[in-house]
Amino acid sequence: MTRECSVLLPGVCAALADPRQPGLDDTCLEKLLDWFRSLTWFDPTVELVQNNPCLTELLSSVLALPEPSPSILSFALQLAGILASSENRFQHLQQEKLLGRLFGQAGPRGRTVWEDASVRSGWVKGVHSMVHHQPALHFLCSEGGMDVIFALQGDPSLFVASAASQLLVHMLTFSVESETSKPLSTKDCEWPACAQMIKRHIEDSLQSSSASRIEQSLKLLTSLFGSCYAAWTEALWLDIAKQIESFLVEETVQAQHMLANLLLNVARSPVFCDTEGSFWALVTSALEHLTPVQAGPLAVGLLRLCKCPQDVRIQALTVLLQPMDCILRAASQPLEYAGLLDESVSDPVTVESLLSSKASCAALLCQTLAHLEKLLSLKHLRVDLPHLSLLRSLMTILQFCNGFLSPTSPLGSTISRNLINCSRVQKSALDVLAALSEKKGCDTLLGSLFDVLLAYLESPNTSPTVLKKAFQATSKWLVHLQELSCSSSQCQQTEKILEDVFVVLQKRLCSPCWEVRDSSLEFLTAMVKGLRDQDEFRQCLLSSEVQRLTENLLEDPESYVRASAVTAVGHLACIAYFAPGSPVVGNHFNKENTVAKLQEILSTDSEGFPRRAVISIFTKWLREGCTGQLEDTEQFVSRVIQTVEHDLDWEVRLGGLELIEAFCSQTIGQRGLSECPYAPASSAAPAPTHQQELLQVFCRAKLWGFLFRSLCDCDKPVGQRACDILIGLRGNFYPMSTLENPQEIEDSPAGRGIAWLQRTLRQGSLAQNFPTDGGDGVDFQDPESMMIALGAIDLLELHDELNKSSDHVEESPQSLLQDILATVGTIEENEVDCY
């Protein structure tokens, strides 16, 4: 603790203990506790409480109050626990007779204030902080604290109940690991006293007829096995495994819904990964007996494990695929195609019953589809998914949902009625469909798949959110389609699909619904990104009305649509205008008009989203070399910078800096120097000719003024990026050993301007009058001045300042204590004024 804080602390403690003072807000108290945690974390000595007696005085004063504020009492309990976390300070507080009055039978447990949940929470947190040594553990057991914690497991406050459960996990782990030196068995007598109490409590609760007690113990066990992988957990598991197994088959106790997480945490533990027999047999039993909704999370968790018996993996996959298999079988009877499964794990009637109920059908399918999407995203899955049958099942679900499939079986008809226009299932199915596009073995169904997707894109009944998902799935499958080897029949199929897609897209771009127009533009951009090199795609695009309609949407009344239109036009330009040999579509739609239109949006659009999109597109063009097709890249960059530097949106200004970064990297690379401004500087400076050329280019582009002004930007990310760019540029002009000495240049005219600039930059965002070009200020167009500025200004110091946390002063302990005292002082002054 600093001397300044030790001087302020007594006043703060006196204010906290004064019942006349209104309570400080919880955030302030929590910051104080965080500070004390940091003080005690690395220092177990008693000096903190000996040198600051005001801390024990605060605890005594709060205990002496007849009706203490719940928030202050909770704070005192937590503070006492933090202070007692080391054995030395624990003994000191015991000598002061404080711990028994706080956490023992004489404490707040028997008082009215205990009814406040914040006090119970403070008690549990205090105990948790304290129990890090044997004396604290023995103290708690001797003072009846264990019974209190057991009772708090069922507290009406979920926060208190959860904290009590976590405390028991901590105490059990600490007791076993600090008091035993040899492996434990299932015999209670071998376990330490505190661990015995908790173990017996768990076993008694699991065997009780109380559903709430069973649930509490299952939560505790789930947390324990999820956080502790010590060998002794196997002994505990062997004691409770039979009881856990009984919950799977007994209908009298409804605990099945909690078993999946428990078994999954146990399965993740390295203690059980090589176990053959009992544990994995229990997992198999759970997959059989839990309902499909309960077994789903367990199944997907098992499939993601590195170490799991292969027969258990196959069984888990079977559980996940059962609803999809049921969909296929219900769609056509007799079955036209092979199903997903040869046999079921659990009774198929259960799945059929859930899918037949409108209340449970969508929920089961959405959960199943979410699990399948997770599995498809894994790079290494240790069991084979039947991709083709899964695709067929997804198409069936989507056709059930839009009413395009008329099943012949009674079950199929029921499921179809349950799913009609169900957007939840449609979106989930389309997500899985998109993920499946990256897998092999589905090519035989491509024609039917695009029929289903086009039906969704065309249907007026498709909701905007479902349409967005349909667009995303379609773009991914179009990319997959282009990756296939192209026979003549395949090329004809691809061309026909693309033509149909563009017909639909043209209609959707004219939709009265702005969300549909926005999704259509995003779809177009995704297609251009994935298919820009494909001749069929380019021909279909340039022969359609899509480009004209997209440019019209640059004037859409909705800003989100204008932003998406900017992005789409920017990507289209790379095909239509900037690519070698690209045809110019009409006289009106050419690259000059497009660039002028985007620059107009950048300078005049009232909303930030379109302007951000424009600067992002300009940067993309620059990085891809598209602006080389323009008359003068330097002039282009200069015009953009002069517009962007006055923009009120910090993200637009930041985008302008990214444009500068791309321009500098490209310019330096073209002149044979480092291709990246952040490459390490060479041992000697670049040739003077190259230096002069670069400096002149950058001066003509007017980027220096924007970079240096951005260092004083009121939005820190802008200043940080500008500083990074300047440091990178300096590395291309100055080896580290040849930086200018500010003292040597201050007497020259340019040097005085640079010194002024340096002083201004040190003011940061508080700078009022930034130096302007010419006059007595800094000439940002003068290469010599800019060379001197790069070498003389301490950019590394500015970098450190800009990267300091904005609250590095305000959040200091000293500032916190001063704020508390200032608040107290203001209250006291107001009381004096009243008289």
Buried (B, 14 or more C-beta within 10 A) or exposed (E): BEEEBBEBBBBBBBBBBEBEBEBBEEEBBEBBBBBBBEBBEEBBEBEBBEEBEBBBBBBBBBBEBEEBBBBBBBBBBBBBBBBBBBBBBBBBBBEBEBBBBBBBEEBBBEEEBBEBBBBBBBBBBBBBBBBBBBBBBEBBBEBEBBEBBBEBBBBEBEEBBBBBBBBBBBBBBBBBEBBBEEEBEBEEEBBBEBBBBBBEBBBEBBEEEEEEBBBBBBBBBBBBBBEBBEEBBBBBBEBBBEBBBBBBEEEEBEBBEBBBBBBBBBBBBEBBBEBEEBBBBBBBBBBBBBBBBBBBBBBBBBBBBEEBBEEBBBBBBBBBBBBBBBBBBBBBEEEEEEBBBEEBBBEBEBBBEBBBBEEBBBBBBBBBBBBBBBBBEEEEBEBEBBBBBBBBBBBBBBBBBBBBBEBEBEBBBBBBEBBEEBBBBBBBBBBBBBBBBEBEBBEEBBEEBBBBBBBBBBBEEBBBBBBBBBBBBBBBBBBBBBEEEBEEEBEEBBBEBBBBBBBBBBBBBEBEEBBBBBBBBBBBBBBBEBBBEBEBBBEBBBEBBBBBBBBEBBEBEBBBBBBBBBBBBBBBBBBBBBBEEBEEBEEEBBBEEBBEBBBEBBBEBEBBBBBBBBBBBBBBBBBEEBBEBBEEBBEBBBBBBBBBBEBEBBBBBBBBBBBBBBBBBBBBEEBEBBEBBBBEBEEEBBEEEBBBBBBBBBBBBBBBBBBBBBBBBEBBBBBBBBBBBBBBBBBBBBBEEEBBEBEEBBEEEBBBBBBBBBEBBBEBEEBEEBBEBEEEBBBBBBBEBBBBBBBBBBBEEBBEBBEEEEEEEEEBBEEBBBBBBEBBEEEBEEEEEEE
